[in-house]
């Protein structure tokens, strides 16, 4: 699979020049661009734009060129088949000093149906600007740097993180800038009832014996569930379910995969390590990677972050006193939203740091509001300096890597809960202020987890329904608490639940000393 697909001489000289003349003629219609992060951080994006309702007369030629190349693009990017709902197009101008910081194109409710992003470049000749490169990020690979060449087009999947580097245009004249017709191919949206997933939690699902199914698809269908007409009780995957018609190869692979996971689980329960997390006070690079990272085992590094200045400085009072007027994005009204983690976008709101801290002081215990990793804390320029206060072990974490997203913050009241889930990469969790309790379950316990929505368990660890989830009681759970200065290594794929025992401030890191900075779980997303 390619990260992007690029074509040159897309429209030809005549249509390319005509498009440039049209852009200049519409100069008075350009307005300042907007994007979701810029609601909180106004300097996230700097450019001017005309939206698609004003571009009917210039979009037709480009849409034809895109449709002609689309089969090849979808194959190159490994995009699954989808029905096209619409083409969404913008005409964007980047001039001197303008840019667009890292972002994705389908991370909100309004943009969720965007599948493929395209960027067509055009500008006056000769070229009178420099910079403006498109940077495409992908886990496990070096960033791709794409020069904005005239009459070229770039395609990539809309969920991929990317940015536009600043343009340098000495004249600062509108006509000398970098122009793009950029946009998105949207899929038709399938509307499901609110309780669709609730009725599909781990009951036997009849597989269709299709040898063309991939192993991931086959296993995913074996784990998927639905509510039968005779019973509302979910059940774990049943290896005794009769094989479907056909040659049964997909079913057999699924059954073998589940059997192997159950074997690992049974062997683990016989070990003295079952339900135990090692605690060490000093560790070398080789020992960490050979004994924990590569063996997919958690470990607590006791007091190994105690030298971080954050432990001496950071507190609710510190943030209120030094950053009180800075706006931050938090999750709020979580208790009023069913499945608040999966419905993250419905809970976001913007407050100042002082307002957030005042709310902390007025609640003895709450799970209703929380500043979580997806709230872009360290990407806010006002807080960038605070990364210097964090000193994760350099033999474990690549501290020189300051790529957006490699460090994240968690800040909330006593009582905040993160439901049982797993992540697609390993995490080093550094506790700065207060205490946090974790419950950890090995990745191979998947058949007993009652999977929902790809990454979450249907089981509420504070109120386990033994009637609905009987197999869950066969899992092995490690229960640990970490305090200020402690570090917990969470291996990729391990199921974990977390609860703050005090007002809590934590940081997480994901750039390890391995190829591609992390070893990711592949094929888990449908």
C-alpha positions in Angstrom: 0.0 0.0 0.0 1.3 3.5 -0.9 1.0 6.5 1.4 0.1 8.7 -1.5 -0.3 8.8 -5.3 0.9 11.7 -7.4 0.3 12.5 -11.0 1.8 15.2 -13.2 0.5 17.2 -16.3 -3.0 16.6 -15.0 -5.0 19.3 -16.8 -2.5 20.4 -19.4 -1.0 23.8 -20.0 -4.2 25.5 -21.4 -6.6 24.4 -18.7 -4.0 25.0 -16.0 -3.5 28.6 -17.1 -7.2 29.2 -17.4 -7.7 27.9 -13.8 -5.0 30.4 -12.6 -6.8 33.3 -14.4 -10.1 32.2 -12.7 -8.4 32.2 -9.3 -7.2 35.7 -9.8 -10.6 36.9 -11.0 -12.2 35.6 -7.8 -9.7 37.3 -5.5 -12.4 39.4 -3.7 -14.3 36.2 -2.7 -11.4 34.6 -0.8 -12.0 34.5 3.0 -9.8 33.4 5.9 -9.7 29.6 6.3 -11.0 27.8 9.3 -10.6 24.3 10.8 -11.5 22.4 13.9 -8.3 22.9 15.9 -8.3 26.7 15.0 -11.4 27.1 17.1 -9.1 26.7 20.1 -5.8 27.7 18.6 -6.3 30.5 16.0 -2.8 30.2 14.6 -3.3 26.5 13.6 -4.0 27.4 10.0 -3.2 30.4 7.9 -4.5 30.7 4.4 -7.5 32.1 2.4 -10.1 30.0 0.7 -13.2 29.8 -1.5 -15.6 27.0 -0.7 -17.1 24.6 -3.3 -20.5 26.4 -3.7 -18.7 29.1 -5.5 -16.6 26.8 -7.7 -19.1 25.0 -9.9 -17.6 26.6 -13.0 -13.9 25.5 -12.3 -14.4 22.1 -10.6 -15.8 20.1 -13.5 -12.5 19.6 -15.4 -10.7 18.5 -12.3 -13.5 16.1 -11.2 -13.3 14.4 -14.6 -9.5 14.1 -14.3 -10.0 12.6 -10.8 -12.6 10.1 -11.8 -10.4 8.9 -14.7 -7.6 8.1 -12.2 -9.7 7.0 -9.3 -9.6 3.2 -9.9 -5.8 3.3 -10.0 -5.7 5.6 -6.9 -8.0 3.3 -4.8 -5.9 0.3 -5.7 -2.6 2.1 -4.8 -3.9 3.4 -1.5 -5.6 0.1 -0.7 -9.0 1.8 -0.2 -11.9 -0.6 0.3 -14.8 -0.3 -2.2 -17.2 2.4 -1.4 -20.1 4.3 -3.0 -19.3 7.9 -3.8 -21.6 10.4 -2.3 -20.0 13.6 -3.5 -16.8 15.6 -4.3 -16.1 18.4 -2.0 -13.7 21.1 -3.4 -12.0 24.2 -2.1 -9.8 26.8 -3.8 -7.1 27.7 -1.4 -4.4 30.4 -1.5 -1.2 30.2 0.6 0.9 33.4 0.5 3.9 34.6 2.4 4.2 33.1 5.9 1.0 31.0 5.5 0.8 27.3 6.5 -1.4 24.6 7.9 -0.2 22.7 11.0 -0.6 18.9 11.3 -4.2 17.6 11.0 -6.4 14.9 9.6 -9.3 15.5 7.2 -12.0 13.2 8.7 -11.8 13.5 12.4 -15.1 15.2 13.2 -18.7 14.2 12.9 -19.2 16.5 9.9 -16.1 15.2 8.0 -16.3 11.5 9.0 -17.4 10.4 5.5 -14.3 11.8 3.7 -12.4 8.8 2.3 -9.8 10.2 -0.1 -8.1 13.6 0.0 -6.8 15.2 -3.2 -4.6 18.4 -3.7 -4.2 19.9 -7.2 -1.4 22.5 -7.5 -1.3 25.5 -9.8 0.3 29.0 -9.8 1.7 31.7 -12.0 4.8 31.1 -14.1 7.6 31.4 -13.4 7.2 30.2 -9.8 7.7 33.2 -7.4 7.4 31.4 -4.0 9.2 28.7 -2.1 8.2 26.3 0.6 4.6 25.1 0.9 5.6 21.5 0.9 2.9 18.9 1.8 4.2 16.6 4.6 2.4 13.2 5.0 3.0 11.3 8.2 2.5 7.6 8.7 3.3 5.4 11.8 6.4 3.4 11.2 7.8 5.5 8.3 9.7 8.7 7.7 7.5 11.6 6.7 6.9 12.0 3.0 7.8 15.5 1.7 5.9 16.5 -1.5 6.9 19.6 -3.5 3.9 21.6 -4.8 4.7 21.2 -8.6 2.5 23.0 -11.0 -0.3 21.0 -12.7 0.2 18.0 -10.4 -2.2 16.3 -8.1 -1.7 14.2 -4.9 -4.1 11.7 -3.5 -4.0 10.2 0.0 -6.4 8.6 2.6 -8.2 11.3 4.6 -7.4 9.8 8.0 -3.7 10.2 7.5 -2.0 13.1 9.5 -0.4 15.7 7.3 0.6 19.4 7.2 1.5 22.3 4.9 4.8 23.9 5.5 5.0 27.7 5.5 5.2 29.5 2.1 7.8 32.1 1.4 6.7 34.7 -1.1 9.0 37.8 -1.2 6.5 39.9 -3.1 3.6 38.9 -0.9 1.4 39.6 -3.9 -1.8 37.5 -4.2 -1.0 36.5 -7.8 2.5 35.2 -6.8 1.2 32.7 -4.2 0.7 29.0 -4.1 -2.8 27.9 -5.2 -4.6 24.6 -4.9 -7.9 23.0 -5.7 -8.1 20.6 -2.8 -10.8 18.5 -1.5 -12.3 15.2 -0.6 -14.2 12.2 -2.1 -17.0 11.4 0.3 -18.6 8.0 0.7 -22.3 7.4 1.1 -23.2 7.3 4.8 -24.9 4.3 6.4 -27.2 5.4 9.2 -27.4 2.9 12.0 -29.8 3.0 15.0 -28.3 4.2 18.3 -28.5 0.7 19.8 -27.0 -1.1 16.8 -23.8 -2.1 18.5 -25.4 -2.9 21.8 -27.3 -5.7 20.1 -24.1 -7.1 18.6 -21.9 -7.9 21.6 -20.3 -11.3 21.3 -23.0 -13.8 20.3 -22.1 -16.5 17.7 -22.1 -15.0 14.2 -22.7 -17.4 11.3 -19.7 -17.1 9.0 -20.0 -17.5 5.3 -17.4 -19.8 4.0 -15.7 -17.5 1.6 -12.0 -18.3 1.0 -11.5 -14.8 -0.4 -11.9 -13.3 3.1 -8.6 -12.1 4.6 -7.6 -13.5 8.0 -8.5 -10.2 9.6 -11.9 -10.1 8.0 -12.5 -13.8 8.9 -11.4 -13.3 12.6 -13.4 -10.1 12.8 -16.6 -11.8 11.7 -16.0 -14.7 14.1 -15.7 -12.2 16.9 -18.6 -10.0 15.8 -22.0 -10.6 17.4 -25.7 -10.1 17.0 -28.8 -10.5 19.1 -30.8 -13.7 18.3 -34.5 -14.0 18.3 -34.4 -16.4 21.2 -31.9 -14.8 23.6 -30.6 -11.4 24.6 -27.6 -12.9 26.4 -24.2 -12.4 24.7 -21.9 -15.3 24.5 -18.2 -15.7 23.9 -17.1 -17.1 20.6 -18.0 -20.8 20.4 -15.5 -23.2 18.8 -18.2 -25.8 18.6 -20.3 -23.8 16.2 -20.8 -25.9 13.0 -18.7 -25.0 10.1 -20.6 -23.1 7.4 -21.0 -24.3 3.8 -18.2 -23.9 1.3 -14.7 -25.1 1.8 -14.7 -23.6 5.3 -11.1 -22.3 5.1 -11.9 -18.9 6.6 -13.9 -20.4 9.4 -11.1 -22.9 10.2 -8.5 -20.1 10.3 -10.7 -18.2 12.7 -11.3 -21.2 14.9 -7.6 -21.9 14.9 -6.8 -18.3 15.9 -9.2 -18.3 18.8 -8.0 -21.7 19.9 -4.4 -20.5 20.0 -5.4 -17.4 22.0 -7.2 -19.7 24.5 -4.1 -21.9 24.7 -1.9 -18.8 25.6 -4.5 -17.9 28.2 -4.5 -21.3 29.8 -0.8 -21.5 29.9 -0.6 -18.0 31.4 -3.0 -18.9 34.2 -0.6 -21.7 35.3 2.3 -19.3 35.6 3.4 -17.5 38.8 3.4 -14.3 36.7 -0.3 -14.4 36.1 -1.9 -11.3 37.4 1.5 -9.9 38.4 3.3 -6.8 37.0 7.1 -6.6 37.6 8.3 -3.5 39.5 11.9 -2.3 38.9 13.8 0.7 40.1 16.5 0.8 37.4 16.6 -0.8 34.0 18.9 -0.7 31.0 17.9 -0.2 27.4 18.6 -3.9 26.5 16.7 -5.2 29.5 13.6 -3.1 28.8 13.4 -4.0 25.2 14.4 -7.7 25.5 12.3 -8.5 28.7 9.3 -6.2 28.2 8.8 -4.4 25.0 9.6 -7.3 22.6 7.9 -9.9 24.9 4.7 -7.7 25.1 4.8 -7.6 28.9 3.9 -4.6 31.2 6.3 -3.3 33.8 6.3 -0.5 36.5 9.4 1.6 36.6 9.3 2.8 40.2 10.4 6.4 40.8 12.2 6.5 37.4 10.6 9.9 36.5 11.4 11.5 39.9 14.0 13.8 38.3 11.5 15.4 36.0 11.0 19.1 36.9 7.2 18.5 36.3 7.1 16.6 39.6 8.3 19.6 41.5 6.4 22.2 39.6 3.1 20.9 38.1 -0.1 21.1 40.1 -3.6 22.6 39.6 -2.3 25.8 41.3 0.7 26.0 39.0 -1.4 25.8 35.9 -3.9 28.3 37.1 -1.3 30.7 38.2 0.9 30.5 35.0 -1.6 29.7 32.2 -5.0 30.7 33.7 -6.2 32.7 30.6 -5.1 30.1 28.0 -8.0 28.3 26.3 -8.0 24.5 26.4 -10.2 21.8 25.0 -11.6 19.3 27.5 -14.2 16.5 27.5 -17.2 17.6 29.5 -20.7 16.3 30.4 -19.3 12.8 30.1 -21.8 11.4 32.5 -24.6 12.5 30.3 -23.3 10.8 27.2 -23.7 7.1 26.7 -20.3 5.5 25.8 -18.4 8.8 26.3 -15.1 7.4 25.0 -16.4 6.2 21.7 -18.5 9.4 21.4 -15.6 11.7 22.2 -16.6 14.5 19.8 -19.9 14.9 21.5 -18.2 15.8 24.8 -15.6 18.3 23.8 -15.8 21.9 25.0 -13.4 24.9 25.4 -12.6 26.5 28.7 -9.7 28.5 30.1 -7.2 26.8 32.4 -8.4 28.9 35.3 -12.0 27.7 34.7 -10.9 24.1 34.5 -8.9 24.3 37.8 -11.8 26.0 39.5 -14.0 23.2 38.4 -11.5 20.7 39.9 -11.6 22.4 43.2 -15.4 22.4 43.4 -15.7 18.6 42.9 -14.5 16.1 45.4 -14.9 13.4 42.9 -16.2 13.3 39.3 -16.1 11.5 36.0 -17.9 14.3 34.2 -15.0 16.3 32.9 -11.4 15.4 31.9 -8.5 16.8 29.8 -7.5 13.7 27.8 -4.8 12.8 25.3 -7.0 13.8 22.3 -7.3 17.4 23.5 -4.1 18.5 21.7 -2.5 20.0 24.9 1.2 20.0 23.9 0.3 21.1 20.3 -0.9 24.4 21.8 2.0 26.8 21.4 1.3 28.3 24.9 2.2 24.9 26.5 5.1 23.8 24.2 7.7 24.9 26.8 6.2 22.4 29.3 7.6 19.4 27.4 11.0 20.4 28.8 9.7 19.6 32.2 9.2 16.0 31.3 12.2 13.6 31.5 11.1 10.1 30.4 14.0 7.6 30.6 16.1 8.3 27.5 17.2 4.7 27.2 13.5 3.8 26.6 12.0 6.9 24.9 13.5 8.9 22.0 13.4 12.2 23.7 14.7 14.0 20.6 11.5 13.1 18.7 9.2 16.1 19.0 6.8 15.0 16.3 3.2 16.1 17.2 1.4 13.4 19.2 4.5 11.7 20.7 3.7 13.3 24.1 0.2 13.7 25.5 -1.3 15.0 28.7 -4.1 13.7 31.0 -5.4 16.0 33.7 -8.6 15.5 35.7 -10.4 15.1 39.0 -10.5 12.2 41.4 -12.9 9.6 40.0 -12.2 9.9 36.2 -12.5 6.5 34.5 -11.1 5.3 31.2 -13.1 2.2 30.2 -11.5 -1.1 29.4 -9.8 -0.9 26.0 -6.6 -1.6 24.1 -4.4 0.7 22.0 -2.8 0.1 18.6 0.7 0.9 19.8 2.7 0.7 23.1 2.6 3.5 25.6 4.9 4.7 28.4 2.6 6.2 31.1 4.3 8.7 33.4 2.4 9.8 36.6 3.2 13.3 37.7 0.6 14.4 40.3 -1.8 12.2 42.3 -2.4 8.5 42.0 -3.9 6.3 39.3 -5.2 2.8 39.4 -4.9 0.4 36.5 -6.4 -3.0 35.7 -4.5 -4.8 33.0 -5.5 -7.9 31.0 -3.2 -9.7 28.5 -3.9 -9.2 24.8 -4.5 -12.9 24.2 -7.6 -12.8 26.5 -9.5 -11.3 23.5 -12.0 -14.2 23.2 -13.3 -13.4 26.7 -13.3 -9.6 26.5 -16.6 -9.1 24.7 -15.3 -6.8 22.1 -17.2 -3.8 20.9 -16.4 -1.0 18.4 -12.9 -2.4 17.6 -11.0 -1.2 20.7 -13.4 -1.4 23.7 -14.8 -4.1 25.9 -18.5 -4.2 26.7 -17.7 -5.1 30.3 -17.9 -2.4 33.0 -15.2 -3.4 35.5 -16.9 -1.6 38.3 -20.1 -3.4 37.8 -19.6 -6.7 36.0 -22.8 -8.4 34.8 -22.0 -12.1 35.3 -25.1 -13.1 33.4 -24.2 -11.3 30.3 -20.4 -11.8 30.4 -19.6 -15.1 32.1 -16.4 -15.8 30.2 -14.9 -12.6 31.4 -14.3 -14.2 34.8 -11.8 -16.5 33.2 -9.5 -13.7 32.3 -6.3 -12.9 34.4 -6.4 -9.3 35.7 -3.4 -7.4 37.2 -4.5 -4.6 39.5 -1.8 -1.9 40.1 -1.6 1.6 41.4 1.1 4.2 40.4 2.0 7.5 42.1 4.1 10.6 41.3 7.4 9.6 39.6 6.2 6.1 38.7 6.1 4.9 35.1 3.9 2.2 33.7 4.7 0.5 30.4 1.5 -0.5 28.6 2.3 -3.0 25.8 0.5 -2.8 22.5 -2.7 -4.8 22.5 -3.0 -5.1 26.2 -6.4 -4.3 27.7 -6.4 -1.7 30.4 -8.8 0.3 32.5 -7.8 3.3 34.5 -9.3 5.4 37.4 -7.9 8.5 39.1 -7.6 8.0 42.9 -6.8 11.7 43.4 -6.7 14.8 41.2 -4.3 13.4 38.6 -1.9 14.8 36.1 -0.2 12.3 33.7 1.8 12.2 30.5 2.2 9.5 27.9 4.9 8.9 25.4 4.9 6.7 22.3 8.3 7.2 20.5 10.5 4.3 21.4 13.9 3.3 20.1 12.6 0.9 17.5 12.1 1.2 13.7 9.3 3.6 13.0 9.2 4.7 16.6 6.6 2.1 17.6 5.4 -1.4 16.7 1.8 -1.1 15.8 -1.2 -3.4 15.8 -2.1 -3.9 12.1 -5.4 -5.0 10.7 -7.6 -4.3 13.8 -9.7 -1.6 12.1 -12.5 -2.8 9.9 
